[in-house]
Amino acid sequence: MSKSPESKAIIWVARIWSLVSFGFVLLFLFGEGLNGHGARPTQGEWIGLALWPGGVVLGLAIAWFRAKLGGVIAIASLIAFYLWSLWDRGRFPEGPYFVLVAAPGILFLLSSFSTRLRPQQKMRPV
């Protein structure tokens, strides 16, 4: 199997976007989490944090090496986070940031589905 030029472009956009997503999450980690400001997460909130950003970032990191698997993990974590939020709080999270951080997962999936098989060359008898 080989990657089409479109697939290569999609995967590089996904990789660059995932680096931006990692940076965005790190800003929160160092800005709020390690600084000690604000209330500590409750036990229920740890579940949400495990899904987003935990599962999303894990999926995006895996997608650098295995695009389909990582993309599925990232998108499944995002969906699970939204379902958890609806169940726990009775509403979906507000703002586009959760989806924007996980969006490279969709691009990794698109890239993995756009591979094409090269026609096999016929071998000549020796």
C-alpha positions in Angstrom: 0.0 0.0 0.0 1.1 3.5 -0.6 -0.2 6.9 0.4 -1.7 9.2 -2.2 -0.4 12.8 -2.3 -3.7 13.9 -0.8 -3.3 11.5 2.1 0.3 12.7 2.7 -1.0 16.3 2.8 -3.8 15.4 5.2 -1.5 13.5 7.5 1.0 16.4 7.7 -1.8 18.9 8.4 -3.0 16.5 11.2 0.4 16.2 12.6 1.0 20.0 12.7 -2.5 20.6 14.1 -1.9 17.9 16.8 1.3 19.7 17.9 -0.8 22.8 18.3 -3.3 20.8 20.3 -0.6 19.4 22.5 0.7 22.9 23.1 -2.8 24.2 24.0 -3.3 21.4 26.5 0.2 22.0 28.0 -0.8 25.7 28.5 -3.7 24.5 30.7 -1.6 22.0 32.5 1.2 24.5 33.4 -1.1 27.5 33.7 -3.7 26.0 36.0 -2.9 22.5 37.0 0.6 22.8 38.3 0.3 26.4 39.5 -2.1 25.3 42.3 -4.8 27.8 41.4 -8.5 26.9 41.6 -10.3 24.0 43.2 -9.0 20.4 42.9 -11.0 18.2 40.6 -13.6 16.0 42.1 -13.6 12.2 41.6 -16.2 12.6 38.9 -14.2 15.3 37.2 -11.2 13.0 37.0 -13.2 10.8 34.6 -13.8 13.8 32.4 -10.1 14.7 32.5 -9.1 11.1 31.6 -11.3 11.4 28.5 -10.4 15.0 27.6 -7.6 15.9 27.4 -6.1 12.5 28.5 -7.6 10.1 25.9 -7.6 12.7 23.2 -3.9 13.5 23.6 -3.0 9.9 23.9 -4.9 9.1 20.7 -3.2 12.0 18.8 0.2 10.8 20.0 -0.5 7.2 18.8 -1.8 8.6 15.5 1.7 9.8 14.6 2.7 6.1 14.2 -0.7 4.4 13.6 -3.1 6.9 12.1 -6.2 4.8 12.2 -5.8 3.5 15.7 -4.8 6.9 17.2 -7.6 8.7 15.3 -10.2 6.2 16.7 -8.9 6.7 20.2 -8.9 10.5 20.0 -12.5 10.7 18.5 -13.9 8.0 20.8 -12.4 9.8 23.8 -14.0 13.1 22.6 -17.4 11.4 22.1 -17.1 9.7 25.5 -16.2 13.0 27.1 -19.3 14.7 25.6 -21.5 11.8 26.8 -19.9 11.9 30.3 -20.5 15.6 30.5 -24.2 15.2 29.4 -24.6 12.5 32.0 -22.7 14.3 34.8 -23.8 17.8 34.3 -27.0 17.5 32.2 -25.5 19.4 29.3 -22.7 19.4 26.7 -19.6 21.4 27.2 -19.7 24.9 25.8 -17.3 26.3 23.2 -15.5 24.9 20.2 -12.2 24.2 22.0 -12.8 20.5 22.9 -13.6 19.7 19.3 -10.8 21.8 17.9 -8.2 20.0 20.1 -9.5 16.6 18.9 -10.0 17.5 15.3 -6.7 16.2 14.1 -8.0 12.7 15.0 -10.6 13.1 12.2 -7.8 14.1 9.8 -5.7 11.1 10.8 -8.7 8.8 10.1 -9.3 10.4 6.7 -5.6 9.9 5.9 -5.7 6.3 6.9 -8.8 5.7 4.7 -7.3 7.4 1.6 -4.5 4.9 1.1 -4.5 3.2 -2.2 -3.0 0.0 -3.4 -0.3 0.1 -6.0 -0.8 -2.3 -8.8 1.6 -5.2 -8.3 4.2 -5.5 -10.9 4.3 -8.8 -12.8 7.4 -10.8 -12.1 9.3 -12.1 -15.1 10.5 -15.6 -15.0 14.3 -15.8 -14.7 
